[in-house]
């Protein structure tokens, strides 16, 4: 008896394989799984109640729709015939229409942005692996504009991780689209045909409080854009919110560093599909779209902290490390006094920023030219600092991790990485470096705009200072990981100095 042809049925959230042979099902069950980080410490694993694997393909032959590409690739490679019944709504967008629309668009798109736009309309479920400073917000607007019908925009949701990012995207998209997107953040629920939402607020309203209006809003979303999509790997809040958008015709994720060093790539692909468009920092530098960083790795003498646990070593050697902080202040003062360039000092702990600020003021730094922003700084104050820095009205800013991701600070010329850190490992072969390092580097790479866009023929060099911390084994390992991350980008200039 001839076996029935294998069939895949997929919607916006889940897929199911019909007539799947046991051998194929078992193969997918194995391939669509990964060992959970720290599985060996789990009581369930220790009691032999769990083998430590997280499985994304179930024994009922169902899977998250984002894995469709991975599964069909296996079938093609194994010469397994199949057909797909795709129940997701179609977009009906022609490439010719999109190219015509570009001529009427507010921004002149760069060649790689046009390529990304065309990939996005061809592949409604995918990740854009785009480096910081590549112009993601412009692409958001271009994609949204491409999907419009008779000047009526599809119900579009842009999910972001912070109020600062929400404010920035709304301002820039208003210039591109000609209208201001709606906003969902703490204390505000003002959806429009295009809406920017802070994930914490939307999740709290729709899923925790089960507000009917918020739930209906998610169910009516046609087009979903998730900024900094890598957070979905470990965020149940983000996953649950995205699953409520069950009637989408397109779902795009954006990140400059999408993959995790500790969790398998499959966890991310479940949500939006595979990365089908990649724009690296080195590509942007080679083509002249962003500045070229010159990175100084500073070695210095410090008292040994061997035998200290990491938290104590970080507190004594980084936050309160006298020699290290003195070098940070010396570098900042030297750059401040000899140039007109703007300087950003990044810290992780609020106390660390206060220590550095106090040391700078004792060195007679002009208090009007120095600001410190962190998570407790009011949103309006953070915005004023960012705008003053952009206009060159403010020379030196100390910032905590609130500016690690996504924020455009186009006028910063010098970055001093005072924060240390660096994770447990990097994967040089796969180009997976320390995410925070990649994101922070992007804070200073934007070139000044010359007319409608940057001058690609004129090279702009920016400086980044980081530290070779050797006082304790964890601090040393973190420094090595940061340096390896810098070295992954072939267009970076790296110089080691001793002070």
N, C-alpha and C positions, 0 to 999 in steps of 0.2 A: 504493500500500500504506500502510495507516494505521500511524503510528509507535507504538511501545510506550510506555506511560505511564512517566514518570520515577519511580523508586523509590529511597528512601533507607533503607539498613540501618545501624543504629547500635548499638554496645555501649558498655560503660563507658569504653573507651579510644579506639576508632577508629570512623569512619563510612565508608560507601562508597555512591556513587551509581550505580545501574544504569540503563542506557538513557539515559545523559546525552549529549545532542547535542554535537557538537564546539564549536559556537558558545558554548553555555552553559558547557562545561568550560573553555574558554579564558577566558571572563569571570571565572569563579571563580578560576582560576589567577592572574589579575591582581589581583582584589580581595582575595584572601586572602594578600597578600604585603606586605612593607615593606622599605625600604632599611635595611640594618644600620648601626648607629652606627659612624662611622669607616671605612665601607666603602672610601673612596677611598685609604686607607693600606694596604689589604690587598695583599700581593704578587700574589694570584690576580686581583684586580681590575686591578692595574697591568699584569699580563701579558695582560689581556683573556680570562682563563679563567673569569671570573665577573662578572656584571653588577651585583653588590652587593646583590641582593635575597634576602631570606629568604622562602621560599614554604611556606605551610602547607597548601595544597591541591595534591595531587600529580597528575602526569599520568595516574596510574592511577585517578583520580577518588576518592581516599580523603582523609580529613581527620581531625584530632583531634575527638573527640566534642563537646568544648566549643563548637565552632563551629557546631553544629546550628542554634541560634537565628539566627545571622547568615546562614547559607545559606538557611534557609527564608524568612527575611524578604525576601531578594532574589527568591526564586521568587514569593512572594505579590505583591510590588511589580511584578514583570514579567509577572504573570498566567500563570505557568507551572504547569500542573497537576502534582501529585505526591502520592505517598503515602509513609508512614513505617512501617517495620517496626522497632520499638524493642525490642531484645533485652535491654535493661537490666532488672534485676529491679524489679518494682513494689512500691510501699510499702503500698498498701491502707490509707490513713489517711483517715478522714472528718473534715470540718471540725467537725461536731457533737461527735465524740469528743474532738477537741482542745480545744474550748471547754469541754467538761465537765471535762476533765483540768486546765484552768487553775484551777478552783475548789479542786482538791485539791493544787495545786502549792505549794511552800514559800514562794515569793515572790509578792507582788502585782505582776503585770506592768503596766507603763505602757502607755498606748494604742498608742504606736508599736512597742513590743515585741510586743504582741498582733498587730499588723499584720504585723510581720516574721515571727512564728511561722507565721501562716497562709500567707504568701508562700512560706516555706521548705518547707512540706508540699505545696504545690501545685507548686512548682518545685524538683525534687530536685537540679538542677545549676544553681547560680547563685552570684553574689557579693553579699555584704552590704557596702555602702559606708557603714559606720557610723563616725561620729566618735568620738574618744576620749571616755570618760565616758558613753557611751550604754548601757553595761551588756551588753557582748558575752557575758561569761561566763554571765550569767543566761539569755541566749537560747540559748547552747550547751545548758545544762541543760534548758531548756524544750523544745527541739527533740528532744533525746535522749529525754526523758520522753514526748513525743508519739508517738515511734516504738516504744515498748515494746509487747510482746504478753504478756498474762497475767503481768505483773510480771517478764518476762525481757527484759532489754535487748539490742538487737542489738549485735553486735560493732562497737564504735565506737572510732575512733582520732582523737585531737585532736593534730595536729602543731603544735609550737611551735618557736621559734628559740633559746630559752635555758633554762637550768636555773631561773633566777629566775621566768620566766613559767610553767614547768611547775609549780613549787611553788605559785605564786599560784592558778592555775586549779584545781589539785587541792583546795586548801583551800576555795575558794569553791563548787566543784561538790559537795563532800562535804556542805556545808550544804543545798544545794538538792536533791540526789538522795537523801540519806540514807545514802550509802556513799562510801568513798574510792576514787576511780579508781585503776587500776594505773599503773605508772610505768616508763618506759624512758629512762634517762639513763646517763651514764658510770658503769660499774661496777654498774648495776642493770638487769635485764631481768625485770620483774614484771608481765606483762600480765594484764588482767582483762577482763570484758565491756565496760567502758569504760576506755580507757587514754590517758594523756597521754604523749607521746613527744617528746624533743628530736631534731630532724631529723638532726643530725650523727651522733649515737649510733646511731640506727636505720639510717641509710644505711650506716654503717661495718659494722654487724653483718650486715645483710641483703644488701647489694649488693657491698661490698668483700670481706668475709670469706665471703660466701655461706653464712651459717649457716642450716641447713635450718629450724630452729625459727622464726627471724625471717622467713624467706621465706614459710613457711606462715602465719605470723601476718598478714602483709600480704595474702596471697591470700584470707584468710577475713574481711577487713574488710567489713562491711555498710554502714556509715555513716562517711564521712570528713569531718572538719572541719579546715580549714587556717587557722590564725591567722596574721595578717600575710602574707596571700596574695601581696602585691606582690613578695615575695622570689623567687617562682617565676619571675619575668620573666628574671632573670639567674642563677638557681641551677640548674645541671644536677643537683646533688645532690637538690634538692627535686623536680624533675621526674621523675627516675628512680624515686624512692621512691613518688611518687604513682601512676606507671604500674603499679607492682607491685600496687596495690590494684585489681585488674581485675574484681572481682565485686561492686562496690558497687551499692546501690540509690539512694544519695544522696551528693552531694559538694558541700559548701558552703565557700566561701572568705570570710574576713572581713578587712577592712582599713579604716582611717580615711583612707587615701590610696592607693588601689589602683593608679592608673595612673602610668606613668613619663613623664618629660619627654623621654627619649632613645630609648625603644623603643616601637614601635607597640602600641596597646591589644590588638591581636589576639593577641599573645604570651601575655598573661594569660588571655584568654578561652578559649584552647585547652584549658586545664586544668579550669576549673570552669563555663564559660559566662559570660553577661553579668551586669553588676550590675543586679539587679531590685529592690533595696531600698536606698534612700539616706536617711540621717539626718545632716544637716549640723550643725556646731557652732552656726551661727546659729539653726537651728530649736530646738536644745536650750536656747539662751540665751533666745530669745523665749518659750518655753513654761515657763521657770523651772526646768529640770531641772539646769542647771549654772551655775556662776558666770560673771559677765561680766568679761572681762579689760580692764584699763586698761593700755595699752602705752605706755611712755615710750621714745622714740627719742632717745638721748643723742648729741649732737654735742660734739666735744672737739678740742683742738689737739694735733697730733702731728707729729713730724719727718717730712718727705717721704721716701718709700721708692721713688719712681719710678725705673724702670730695674732694680729687683730682680725676680728670678723669684718666682713665687707662694710656693714653699716657704720661701724666705729672708724674704720680706715677712711671711708668717704667723708665722714664728719670731720675728722682730725686732719686728713691730708688734702682734701679738696675744699670743703666749705670753710674750714678754719686754718688751712695751710698757709702760714705766714709768708713763706718764700714764694709759693705759687701765686698767691694773691698780690704780692708786691710786684711780681713780674707782669701780671695782668694790668695793674694800674700803671706801671711804667710804660708798657706798650701803648695803652690807651692815651696817656698824656703825651707821649712822643708823637703819635699820629695826630692828635688834636692840635698840638702846638705848631707842627711843621707843615700841615696841610689844611685845606678847607674841606676835606673829605668827611663823610658821615660814618659813624662807628656804631656797631651793634654788639653788645656783650650779652651772651646767652648763659643763663644759670638754670639749675633745676630746683634748688631749694630757696624759698623766699629769704631766709636768713642770709644766704650767701650773697644775694643781690644787695641786701642792706649793708653788709660788711664792705663790699666793693664800692658802693655809693658813698659810704662814710669816708673811706680811704681817699676817694677822688676829691671829695669836698675839702679834706684836710690838705690836699695838694693844690688847693686854690682853683679847682675847676669851677667855672662860672655856673652857679646853681640854675640859672635860667637856660643853660645850654645842656642840662642833664636831666633826664627823666627816667623813672623806674616803673615798669608796668608788669603786673602779674595777675593771677586769677581773681584776686580780691579787688583789683582796680575797677571802678565802674566802667561799663561799656562805653559810655560817651567820652570818658577821659582817655580810654585806650584809642578810640577813633581819632581824637584830637591829636594825640601823640603821633599816630601813624601818618596823619595828614601833614603835620608840621615837619616830620622827618622827610616825607616825600617832597615837600616844597623847599627843603634845605634850610628851613627856619630853625631846625633843631639839629645839633651836631652829634650828640651821644645819647644812646638809649640802652638801658639795661632791661632785659626782658626774660621772663620765665618761659616755660614750655608752651604757653598759650600761643606763641608765634612759631612753633615748630612746623605746623602744617598749613599749607594752602594760602597763607596770607601773602599778598603782594606788597612788597616794600621796595619799590623800584629804585630808590635813591641811595641805598646803603652801599658803601664802597669797601668797608672793612668789617670783618666778622671776627670776634674773639670768642672762641668756644671755651668758656670757663666751666662748663657743666660736667665734663668727663663722661663716664658711662660708656657702654659699648657692647652689651649683651654677652652671650656665652661663646658664640662662634660665628663665622662667616662661611659662605660657600663661594669661593673664587671661581670655580669652574662654571657654576650656573649664574654668576653675576649677582648673587644675593648678598648684599652688604648690610650694614647696620642702618635700619630705616631712618632713625633720628638724624644720623649724620648726613644721609642723602637729602632729607627734607631741609635741614638747617643750611646746608651748602646752597640750596636753591634760593635762600633768602637774599643772597647778595649777587646773584648772577644776572638779574635783569639789566639790560642795557638801556641807557637813556633813549627816549623816543626822539627821532629826528624827522620831523614832518609827520607823515601818516604812520610810519613804523621806524624801526631801528635802522641804523646804517650798517649793513652787513659787511661793507668793505673796510670799516674802521674797527680795529681790535680794541677792546676795553679790558684792562687787567684789574681784577679786584684781589684783595688780600684776605686770607683766612689764617688765623693763628690757632693752633691746637697744641696739646701738651703730651710729652712722653712721660707718663707718670709711672715711677718705678718703686715707690715706697712699700708696696704690698702686692701680693701675687694677683689678686683680682683687679686692682687698679692697673697693673702692668698688662694683664690680658686684655682689658678693655681698650687700653691705648693701642695695642697691637691690632685689635679688630678695627678700630677707627682708621688707622693708617692703611690697612689692607683695603678698606672700603674706598678711601681716596685713590689708592693705586689701581682700582678696577677701572677708573675712567682714564683712558689713555691720553686725553687732551688736557688733563690737569698738570700743572707744574708743581712739583713737590721739592721742598728744600728743608734740610735739617739744620737747626742752629742750636748752639748751647749758650745759655745765659747764667 
